[in-house]
Amino acid sequence: MTEIHSRQEPDSPIASSGRGDRSVRTYTVYHFDYIRQVSEPVGKLVDRRNRDREENVGSLWKLAQKLYPPPMGSRLVITPD
């Protein structure tokens, strides 16, 4: 699996990585195959933004689609770790 980091911003109380005051949230990206009804992990996204934005989910979705494009007959599933 591949680990990808997103942009960094100021502090947030959501999670702590142990590296000072930065917040880190990790998400696992899966391809869900409709035919076999199986979720296969394909990578991870590490979100270091400390401040929420309007389009948090949308921006993570776009990044995951760009990095891990789903094959035909499947879709992306992103879950927090």
C-alpha positions in Angstrom: 0.0 0.0 0.0 1.1 3.5 -0.7 0.9 6.3 1.9 0.2 9.8 0.5 0.4 13.1 2.5 -1.9 16.0 1.9 -1.2 19.7 2.6 -0.3 21.1 6.0 -2.1 23.9 7.9 -2.3 25.3 11.5 -3.2 23.4 14.6 -6.3 21.3 15.4 -7.4 19.3 18.4 -8.6 16.3 16.3 -5.5 14.0 16.5 -1.9 14.3 17.5 1.0 12.6 15.8 3.4 13.1 18.6 5.4 15.6 16.5 4.6 18.7 18.4 1.3 20.5 17.7 0.5 19.1 14.2 -2.6 17.1 13.7 -2.6 13.9 11.6 -5.6 11.9 10.4 -5.1 8.7 8.3 -7.6 7.2 6.0 -7.5 3.8 4.2 -8.6 3.8 0.6 -10.3 0.6 -0.8 -11.6 -0.5 -4.1 -15.0 -2.1 -3.7 -15.6 -4.7 -6.5 -19.3 -5.0 -7.2 -19.0 -8.3 -9.0 -17.0 -10.1 -6.2 -18.5 -8.0 -3.4 -15.0 -7.5 -1.9 -13.2 -4.5 -0.6 -9.5 -4.4 -1.4 -7.2 -1.9 0.4 -5.1 0.0 -2.2 -3.5 2.7 -0.2 -3.6 5.3 2.6 -4.1 9.0 2.7 -2.5 11.0 5.6 -4.3 14.3 6.2 -2.1 16.8 8.1 -4.5 19.7 7.8 -5.3 21.0 11.3 -8.2 23.2 10.3 -11.4 21.9 8.8 -12.5 23.3 5.4 -15.8 23.3 3.7 -14.7 20.6 1.2 -12.7 18.2 3.4 -14.5 15.1 2.2 -14.6 16.3 -1.4 -10.9 17.2 -1.5 -9.9 13.8 0.0 -12.2 12.0 -2.5 -10.6 13.9 -5.5 -7.1 13.1 -4.2 -7.9 9.4 -3.7 -9.5 9.2 -7.2 -6.4 10.8 -8.8 -4.0 8.5 -7.0 -6.0 5.3 -6.9 -8.3 5.3 -9.9 -10.9 2.5 -9.5 -11.1 -0.1 -12.3 -14.3 -0.8 -14.2 -17.0 -2.4 -12.0 -15.7 -1.0 -8.7 -15.7 2.2 -6.7 -13.6 3.9 -4.1 -14.3 3.6 -0.4 -12.4 5.8 2.1 -12.5 5.0 5.8 -10.8 6.7 8.7 -8.3 4.7 10.7 
